[in-house]
Amino acid sequence: MNHLDDPGKSSLLGSDSSPALGTKTSRVPRRDFLKTSAAIGGGLCFAAYVPELAARALNNSPANDLSFAPNAFVRIAPDDSVTIIANHSERGQGSYTSLPMLLNEELEADWSKIRVEAAPVDAAYNHTVFGLQMTGGSTTTPSEWERFRKMGAMARLMLVDAAAQKWGVPASQCHVEKGAVIHGASGRKANYGSLVTAASQLKPPADIPLKDPKQFTLIGKPTRRLDTPSKINGTAQFGLDVRLPGMLVALVARPPVFGGKLVNFDASEALKIKGVRAVEQVPSGVAVVADRFWPAKLGRDKLKISWDEGDNAKLSTSQMLADFSKQSASPGAVARKTGDAVAALASAAKIITAEYDVPYLAHAMMEPLNCVVDLHSDSCEIWTGTQFETVDRANAAQVAGLSPEKVQIHTTLLGGGFGRRANPVSDFVVEAVHVAKIAKAPVKVVWTREDDLAGGWYRPMWHDRFVAGLDAAGNPVAWTHTIVGQSIAQGTLFAQYMINKEGVDSTSVEGAADILYGIPNLQVDLHTPKIGVPVQWWRSVGHSHTGFSVESFFDEVAHAGGKDPYELRRQLLANQPRMRAVLNLAAEKAGWRKPLRPERGRGIATHFSFDSYVAQVVEASVEKDGTVRVHRVVCVVDCGRVVNPDIVKAQMEGGIIFGLTAALKTEITLENGRVQQKNFHDYQMLRMFESPEIEVHIVPSELSPTGVGEPSVPPVAPALTNAIFAATGKRVRRLPIRAADLVAGSGAKS
Amino acid sequence: MTSFFLNGKPVTVDDDASTPLLWVIRDSLGLTGTKFGCGMALCGACTVHLEGAAIRSCVAPLSRASGKHVTTIEGLSLDFSHPLQRAWIEVDVPQCGYCQSGQIMSAAVLLRENPKPTDKDIDEAMSGNICRCGTYSRIRRAIHRASELAIEKRPS
């Protein structure tokens, strides 16, 4: 499939090698992220979404196929099967079910006939807000909410017209039902499959009205995932499962320190391993190419390499911890200023201060990174689980020395993503193209778990320093928050969209600069140290640290003022009806005021992220040896109109486990520039026996859908540490929670 | 050359006898339902049955399988007839799905040995399998459901 051959389309959208169009999206992006079309990565074009243009990006069907393909997103075959082309990758969040639900709400095909196919790379598939083909920011449903319904409606209108013309009746007298057009008066009925040739002759309608939401029959109903069957019988194809004829497998030995350079290597022992074909330098290290994974692994183990480690060999996270704390004592670039916090602090009746720390974190998707490349002089075909098709294609094209349209990306299922597979420099894709150059055959580059954990692109390490002032009644009247940590956007193509003139990366302060609590005097500022550890978005991005620090410190403020943490939140959310409703329901469902077993504590937290409102209540206890037990999590979410309630619940459940893993288990530390963690024994995941009872409640809403994949992550760590405080009187101010800080008689401050 | 039975069929491979069974199954025999997650028997994504016992194939040398029966997710049932698969569909357990082959293979041994497991039994049998998407509560529900389905299925 090559849509770029369609001259009509490229003249409208601009080919991907044309200069930027300079058009603006009419919708306001939620983040200062790719607001406009822009050229990056050597002429890569971000085209804004215009529905009529998507409609004309026609012909998504294979050559000689008789299917009806009215637009880039749906194809109906003579056998009644309906293929929906998904432009957001499936990494567990349910896009391959929710996108078809949106489209079929209007198409009304037989649900059992729906198939899903990953979209090729084409501007027609660009995100409607961000303007490039990608999956992230909890935006699949917000991006496609209108477009997919329109694409389904367009197909239905054309099928109805085709049937009406065939029968010589007005289209208005026909209706559709389960994949068939019906003329009620005459009782005539035609399956969609029988109408594909006639419908293909028709012009797309100019006006595509959508159903009144009251008529929805699919949206809002718990619907089983379409991808479940393939995921329970071994047939689901992840990137690591791709096999091509003659394909080789490669591992790359990368420097032990970020930014290290190869000095020399001795491959003589590696080349003795049966099955090892080649050992050669690539920009990221030394590639060992073999027939299969295991000889490549054995070969890599035998390499003798000398590295120039450079300045990063001095990096130490314990030193950084001290440096960050020192930096936080002075104010940084101002990200939010309301009232006069400094003056209000000076006249406050009571002042409290606290410092919080969170570590670097790896995404640790269960499927380690991998990428298959088949490179030829005039083409490059890539198979990988990616969240960033447009960027990957541009970066791969540069390395391959080809124009972007010569590079095809086949997006496979993703064995987890969490942001790692949306890499600004396409590290794992670019490296594989380099390896393909030396392999001279189709090649799959595989990362081991050790490679993954040491590979960088972490959630940044953060330090947060707070000072709050309370009035005589215990109400907070001033709040200052100084944040120290690396910028994700700095040094990438996204800096121009995400970093403002004052030097504030919006993702560094999200969840802090935009807190919903009505505190009259508020200041949030930011220090952005430059450190040679590559950092990246990690499920919930900046919110993953501000959720913890803001909601924990808020709890401290409540206790310092002698207030109930739930009541103080309620009071300060007086002008935030959606969050207040979510908070109230969480407290009610959790039985906030009901007595607990004496050893247990209850903690509450709210967090607004990705336009969604979440409140959680955690019940926890701490054993004598400091072991934390999480017994129950109650989660309430308002994410606007819900497409598939069961998927929303699953995302809340999953985000809670993800957040608890960060709260209780994981940290990436560096000494002498080396990452200390190797595998799941020292980078531990929450397991079944530690997994609490989780209860999810969704607030019904008729407002536009908002994010679901990330918003349940931020509040769970503070809800837990607030519960620990309630149970033990010990305040946890750094993650992961350490048992040693919680054993009876330990010195944790309260 | 090493021979063994894979999902009931005899197979012979020329991999070195020390090669982990995982890579023999995936790379040499082309069955990719069994997953690579850690290579150190820490995550359970590679769980298969060796003579009916759940093992981590990423650390089991090929020699261990010689002459024996190995069952992978593909051998459990391709047509979703196994009670665990039926329950997994009913509860809609998977998210990304990468770990689910291993989860189901671990659960299959649990249910065979203990047709009516308690939550504690499930914790003990399933805590070697990591799910980064956090589907644990659904896995638990699905195992209980599979237990009911298996008992219903049996002739009284």
Interface residues (C-beta under 8 A of the other chain):
Chain A: E90 R91 G92 Q93 G94 R224 R225 D227 T228 P229 S230 K231 I232 N233 G234 T235 A236 Q237 F238 L240 D241 R243 V249 K274 R292 F293 W294 A364 M365 M366 E367 P368 L413 L414 G415 G416 G417 F418 V446 T448 R449 D646 A650 E653 G654 G655 I656 I657 F658 N679 F680 H681 M685 L686 R687 M688 F689 S691 E693 I694
Chain B: D15 D16 T19 P20 W23 R26 D27 S28 G30 L31 T32 G33 T34 K35 F36 G37 C38 G39 M40 L42 C43 A45 T72 I73 E74 L76 S77 L78 D79 F80 L84 Q85 W88 I89 D92 V93 P94 Q95 C96 G97 Y98 C99 Q100 S101 I104 I122 D123 E124 M126 S127 G128 N129 I130 C131 R132 C133 G134 T135 Y136 S137 R138 I139 R140
